[in-house]
Amino acid sequence: MKPNFIQKVTNWGNFPIVEKEMKSEDSFKKIKDFVLNHNEVIARGNGRCYGDASLGEHIFSTKKLNKFISFDRLNGVLECESGVLLSEVLEISVPQGYFLYVTPGTKFVSIGGAIASDVHGKNHHAEGCFSEYVIEFTLMTENGEILTCSREENIEKFWATIGGMGLTGIILTAKFKLKNIESAYIRQESIKAENLDEIFKLFEESENWTYTVAWIDCLQKGKDIGRSILMRGEHAFQHELPQNLTKNVLRLKKKFQPTVPFYFPNFALNSLTVKIFNLLYYKKQSKKEVKSFIDYETFFYPLDAVNDWNKIYGKSGFIQYQMVIPKETGKEGMKKILETIANSGNGSFLAVLKLFGKNNPEAYNSFPFEGYTLALDFKVNSKLKKLVEQLDNIVQEFGGRIYLTKDSMSKSSLTNYLKNVRSPKFVSLQHKRILNNNS
């Protein structure tokens, strides 16, 4: 018989799957007991990271830390426990005329996870990472002490924890700023690019836009390499909205959400089906440029519209590979990466290209720096390890780095950029893998 709380645990990529102890508590005293009674602990939010980032020998789930503490509607400052999801923040803040300053591509991320990963979004070039808007948080350290961390108090712990992947302790509560909006809609322009030269030119021309992101066809070769669609957007003002959207401008109608009911068979996702999907996705926009108003969920969280979409990759799971390459060599590096992917046949239909701006130097554990970042989903198969090694070598050649929140098998030299997080208590399987690779 298995000991209490031992269960199969995996993150969103369904790879790797491990059997470890996982427990959730809402009492700070019980959390302290859990920390003090175990040698290796790692916090886990909603499990929407990839790979082995929030997996460990003893996992503390923050799901029961799901309460709101206060909401200053005058100044747009919200305080809540670390297990509260971005989706829950949006449910109460958007009708009040507020939105998240920074959001990743899913709203089902916990606040604690957003801080530990220092998440970025489509607006990094304009508004930075999530940490720019964090006022303070409380952190349980390895001896069970609870520290309030901010730019004025326990400053070293504050900056080490931001982007620190849970290796400094367990985030219990957080206070952060929200941005004013007039509507729940985005004014979007969608522009087709025929190749890599054109999409990089479009990014440069769009730097004054708050939000920019491009879907990219990663299986194209030759003159079509980098064929893509750029989406750029701004929060829409009320006076801009078309007549059909002027009623209840801060509230969205509920939509039907389909669910993927089972894991797809392994043969369903292959280079042919990815090519077909990419072709259809590119061709569905018949015009070169399309202007529209869309709700924020469609713009920021298109994949959240389908529950359990990760099952499309089958029971073997998938990885997300995300890297950043310096701006000055971004085009050359991305071309080499895309050529390598196309030649491998291991295509991704969820390939996303973004532009990063300069990062806050105080947030030294944050992933982004000024450059171009590409995120790709790859089905786990026998050829994947070789492809990851090839991509790692290219990223290293161009002075890039890998996003730890997505990593599950990359070189330690590309992932091991964390500082001031060494702890004998807070250890993830990812951190142990990196340390073992370095020894």
ABEGO torsion letter per residue (X at the ends): XBBBGBBBBBBAAGOBBBBBBBBBBABAAAAAAAAAABABBBBBBAGABBEAAABBABBBBAAABABBABBBAAAGBBBBBAABBAAAAAAAAAAAGBBBABBBABAABBAAAAAAAGBBBAAAAAAEBAAAABABBBBBBAAGBBBBBBAABGAAAAAAABGAGGAAEBBABBBBBBBBBABABBBBBBBBBABAAAAAAAAAAAAABABBBBBBBAABBEAABGBBBBBBBBBBBAAABBAAAABGAABBBBBBBBBBABBBBAAABBAAAAAAAAAAAAAABABABBBBBBBAAAAABAAAABBGAAAAAEAAEBBBBBBBBBAAAAAAAAAAAAAAAAAAGBBBABBBBBBBBBBBAABAABABBBEBBBBBBBBBBAAAAAAAAAAAAAAAAAGBBBBAAABAABBAAAABABBGABBAABBBAAAAAAAAAAX
